[in-house]
Amino acid sequence: MRGARKRLCSALIVAYGLFSLYAAYTVFLRPRRPSAPRPSHRDRRGPRANPFGFSDNVALGNEEWNPWEGDEKNELVASQQRYEASLKMIKNARSHLEQTSLRVQIWGKAAIGLYLWQHIFEGHLEPADVTAQWREGSQKAGRTYFSFITGPAVVPGYFSVEAENVVLVLNGREAAKIAYATQWLHYAQTLIQTRKIRRVAVVMLGNEQCSNEWIQPYLKRNGGFVNLLFVTYDYTLVNEEDIFQWPLGVATYRNFPVVEPSWSVLRDPRPYLCNFLGTVYVNSSRETLMEILKHDGFNKLCWIAAREQWQPQETNESFKSYQDALLQSDLTLCPVGINTECYRIYEACSYGSLPVVEDVMTPGDCGNSSVCHSAPLQLLKTMGAPFIFINNWKELPAVLEKEKKKSLQDKIERRKKLIEWYQNFKALMRQKFINTLESSFLPSDK
């Protein structure tokens, strides 16, 4: 494929050179036809008087008539048009090559793939029905043509592999998901071995305690075939070379939508200072949070709905209640769960409700805050997230008292900045993803 592109480029360069030489020859070197002498007979009006006594031939010596002058001008114009047409052809061919330099097919076999495609890439899927067995979309970005497929009908060996480069979106959160993800990796490995695909990148929902050792043998650096890994949470092996941190995003498995900013989202007064709808685990900081809210009476000013057990499935009623809470609260409280990073952070940003994040490292093998000062939430902090970070929920009353004194205009400006930051964050993640793929997958011109 690379050889074909080189041959096409060479042919276009030769064509461009020939057109340039021909244009130069026509303009500068081609001999002109001699000018014919002007006929001696007068026009039908008779001889023209000359008050100075000179003959007409002398008086008009610098204005000799050239019967071929029009032809020469037309030929020059035609030559220039051919030259411009050749340049246009070369530019179009070059543009076409750049647009199709890389073809990447994304296999979305985890819900986080929908965050990648619909929220980061702002891509569309057909059909729109989220329960469809097969959904697909495509778009050009940078020098790459991306196609995306997802749904239960996307099964190894039962769909068309349409690109040499594949991004495999997997869930590595728990043992059952890892077993399923491993099947897909083995399928991709078989395609590599049979030369049906050439390069593989993986976007993975990592384990909340960053226990991702199972993926290591598949990485190219360890003798495997996976060129690039994008993984969620503060994984200690992130090196910005072949392992990159990826945002957790919103809960697409609960069909959280792409929220378009509107007048009401940005400017309407919100009746609640804050909100927290979620599970309160025993002996967790969330219990402390609930006690503080009740003790200081802020539970009457905030939308609070606590439950004792986590519920993976939403009802239409509970989901609408959650969205309404985000839309009608100025702040969204984000206590740590199994990991500091949670869907709630990104979902609050979508509605302009400022996250108040408990900035505490959770147990496990994620980034060590004593070594890496930006952990946890290293990715968000590096991107300048304009959140309120607190180390203990005892700091919350002071935050809420300050919030009570803010004017609506101040809150509107803060919402604008938050939503703008989140949009820029997604755009930067998209560009980083594209640049990384193109840098790794495109052949070097050296």
N, C-alpha and C positions, 0 to 999 in steps of 0.2 A: 504493500500500500504506500509506503514511504517512497519507494522507487518510482511508482506511478506519478506521485505528486511532483517529484523532481523532474521527470521527463516532461510533464505538462508545463511546469515552470520554464524549463529550458526552451521548449518550443515557443512559448509566448515571448520570451526574451529575444529569440532569433527573429520572430515576426516583427517585434517592436524595432529591432535594429534595421531590418530591411526597409520598413516604412520610413524610418528616420533618414536613411541614406537616400532613398528615392525622393523624399521631400527636399532634402538639401540639394540634390542634383538638379531638381526642377527649378528651385528658386535661384541658385547661385551659378551653376555650371552649364546648364543647357543653353546652347547658342540660340540667340534670337533671330527671327527672320528679318532681313534688311527692310528698312522703311522705303516705301515707294515714293518717287517724287510726286509732288502735288500736280494735278492736271493744269495745263497752261490756260485753258479756256476760262473765260469769265462766267460768272453766273448770269442768269437770264436778265438780271437788272442792268447789265452793261458795266463798262469800266467805272471803277470807284475813284473818286477824286482824292488826291494826296496833296495837301497844302504844303508839305515840306519838300516835294519834288522827288522823293525816293520812290523806287519801284515797289510794288506789292511784295515781291519776293524778298526784298531786304527787310521790309517792315515786318513780315511774318516769319522771318528766318528761325525764331525760337519756338514757333508754334506749328511745326510741320505736321501735317495730317498723317496718322499711322493707321492704315486699314485693319491691322492685326492687333491693335492695342486692346480692343475689347476681348478678343480671344485669349490674350495673355493674362488679362485680369481674371477671366473666368477660370483659366487653368490654375492660377495661383489659389483662387478660392477653393476649387475642387481639391487641390493638393492639401490645403490646410484642413479641409473637412475630413479627408482620408487619414491625415495624421491624428486629428482629434478622435476619430472613430477607433483608430488602433489603440490609442491611450485608454479610451473608455472600455474597450474589450479587455485589455490587460488588467485594468482596475477591477472590472467585474469578475474576471477569472480569479484574481487574487483574493477579492472579497469572498467569493464562493469557497475558495480553498480554506480561508480563515474560518468561515462559519461552520465548515464541516470537518475541521481538523481532527476533532475527537467526537466519538459517539459513545455515550454511556447509557446503559440500561440499569435502572434502579429496581430491585426486587424488594418491595415493602412487606416483609414478613413479621413486623412488629408494629404496634400502634405508634411508636415514635417516628415511624416513617411518614405518617400523615403530618406530623409537625414539621418534618423536613420539607415535604412537598407543598403542603397547603399554606403553612405559616411562614416558613423561611423563604421558599421559592415563590410563594404566592401563585402556585400552579393550580389548575383546575382538573377535576376528574370526571370522567364519563363512565357510567351514568352517575348522576348526583346522589342517588339512593345509597345510603351508607350500609344497607344490608345486602347490596348486590354481591353476587359471587365473584364477579370480575370487574375491576375498575382500572382505568388507565388514563394517562395524560402525557403531554410532551411539550417541550419548549426549547428554544435556543438561548443560551446564556454564555457570554464570552465567546470563546472559540469552540464551544461544546454544544452538541445536540443531546438533550436529555430526554429519555422516555421513562415513564414510571408505571409499574403494574403492581396491583395489590388485590387482596381478596382471597377467600377460601379456595377458589378454583386455581389459584397459582400454586401448582404442585410440581415438584421436581420431575422433569421429563415430559410434562404435559403442557408446555407452553413454548413459544418460539423464542429462542435466544437470538436477539437482533443486534447485538453489538459485541465487539471484542473486549470491551471494558465493562465491568459490572460493579455496582455498589449494592451490597447485601445488607439489608436492615434487619437486625436480630434482637431478640430479648434474652439477656443473660442474667436475669434477676434471681432466678431460683433453679433448682435441680431439673424440674420438668421442662422449663423453658430452655435450659442449656442442652438437654437431650434433643429437643426439636431443632435448636440452632445448629447443633453438631451435624445433623442430617443434611442441612443445607450447605454447610461447609464442605462436607464430603462430596456432595453433588457438584459444587463449584470446582473442587479439586479434580474431579473426574473430567470436567470440561476443560480445565487447564491442561491436563495430561493428554487429552485427545485433540488439543489445539483448536478447540471451538471458541474459547475465550483466551485472552492473554493476561489480563490484569484484574485484580480484585481489591476492592476497598470494603471495609465493614463499618457500618454505623451501628452502635450497640447500646442498648439500655443496660448499663452495668448494674452490678450488685450494689445495694445501698450501703454495704460495709466495705465496698471496693475489693471483694474477693473474686477477682477476675483471672486467676491463674490458668483456668482451663483454656482461655483463648491464646495464651502465649505460644504454644507449639505451632500454631497455625500462622504466626507472623513470619514474614520473609526473613527478618533479622535473626530468627531462631531456626532457620532451615525450612520454613513453611512457604506458603504461596500468597499470603495476604500482604499486599503492599502497604496499605494504610489502615489505621484504626482510629475511628472517632468514637469516644466513649464518655458516658455521663459520669457525673460526680468527680470529686477531687482525687482522681486516681494518681498514685504516686509515680507511676511510670510514664506519665505524660511528659513528652520531651520536645514537642513542636517540630519534630523531624518526621517521624512516621506514626507517632501516637499523639492524638490531639483531644483536648477536652471538648465535649459537646454539651449544649444546654439540655436540661431535662424537658423544658417546655411545658405546654399545657396538657391536661389529661384528655388526649384525643380518643382514648379507649372509652371515655364517657361522652364522646362527641362534643367536646367543648369547641365552640365555633371560632372562626376568624372574625374578630370584632372590628368593624369599621368605625372610626371616630365620627361622632355626630354632635350637633349643637347641644343636645340634652346631656350627652356624656361629658362634654367639656364644661358646660356653663350652668346647668341646673343646680340649685341648692340641694344638698344631700342631708337628709334628716338624722343620720347617725354619724357619731364621731368615728366609730370603728366597727369592725365585725370579726367574729370567729365562729365558723361553722365547721366542726370536725370532731375527731375522736379524742377523748381525754384518757390517755394511758395511765395505769396505776403507777404511782411513785415517779411520775415524770414531771418536767417543768410545766407541763400543761395544767397539772393540778394546782401548782403555784399561781399560774396565770388566772385561773378561775377564782381562786380565793381572793386575789388582789382586786379583781373586777367587782366581786361581790362586796368586799370590805369597804371599798371607797365609793360604792354606789355607781360606778361607771357602767355596770351591767344594764342600767336603765337608759343610758345614753348610747349604748352600743347594741348591735344586732348579734346576740349570742345564742347559739344552738349547739349544745354539746351532746355527744353520744358516747357510750361506753365501748362499743365495738366498731371496728372499721367495716364499712359497707362498700364492696367493690362495684356494685350495681346501683345506679341511680334510677329513681322513678321520675317521671316527667315533673311531678310536683316538687320533689326535693331538688332537682336540678334547676328548676325555675327559681326556687327560693334562694339557692346559692347565688345565681346570677344577679338576682335582685339585691341581695346583700352587698355584692361587690359594687353594683351600680349606685346604691344609695348610701354608701359609707365613704368617708374621706380617707380613712386608714384601714388597712387589712392586717390583722395580727397574724404573724407567721412563726409560731413556735416550732422548735425542732421536733422531728418524729424519729424514724430510724436513721434518717440523714438530715442534715441541715437544709439541703436543697429540696424544695417541694414544688409541686405543680401550682400551689396557691400563689407563689411569688409571681409567676408569669401570668396567671389568670387575673391577678389584681392589676398588673400593669396594663392588660388589655382594656380594662375599664377605667383606668386613671385613678385607681384607689391605691394610695402610696403604701407599699409593704413596710411593716415594722418587723424586722427580721431579728430573731434570736441568734446572735453571732457566736455560736458555741460549737466546737468540734464534737461530733458524735463518736461513740465507740466503733472500732473496726480498723481497717487498713487504709483508710483514705488519708489525704494529705496531713502531714504533721504540722500543726500551727506553730509549734516551737521552732521548727526549721524554716517553714514557709510562712512568712508573716501575713500573706494575703489569704491563706486558707483559714476556715472553709470558704466556699463560694468564690474561689479564686478567679474563675472566668468572669463572673458578674462584676467583681471588684475591679479587675483589670480593665473592663469596659466602662468603668465609671458609673456604675449603677447608683442613681440618686435616691437610695433608700435610707430609712432610719435603722441603724444597727444598734442593738443593745445587747449587753452581756448578761443581764439579769432582769426578770420581769418586774422587779422592785423599782426599776427606772421608769416603768410605764406611766404611773400617775403624773409625773412631771411632764411627760410627753403629751398626755391627754389634756392637762391643764393649759399648756401652751397652745394646743390645737383649738381649744374653746375660744381663745382670744383672736384667732385668725379671721380676717375678713373674707367675704366670698370672693372678692377680686384676687386676693392672695392665693386662695385655693384654686381658682380657675387657672392662674398662671402656673401653679405647681402641676396641675393636671396636664396642661399643655406640654410642659417640659418632660413630664414622666412618659407621656404617650409618644412624644417625639423621640425621646431616648430609646424607648422600646422598639420603635420602628427602625431607628438607625442601628440598633443592636442586631436585629434580624437581618438587615441589609448587609452589615459587616460580616456576620456569620455566613451568609450566602456567598459573599465574594471570597471569603477565606476558603470556603469549601471548594469553590470552582477553581481558584488559583492553585490550591494544593493538588487537586486532581490533575490539572493541566501540567503543572510542574513535574509531577511524578509520572504521568501516563504518556504525555507527548514525547516523541523521540527528540533527542538533543540534535541541534543543528551543527554541532562541533565536528 
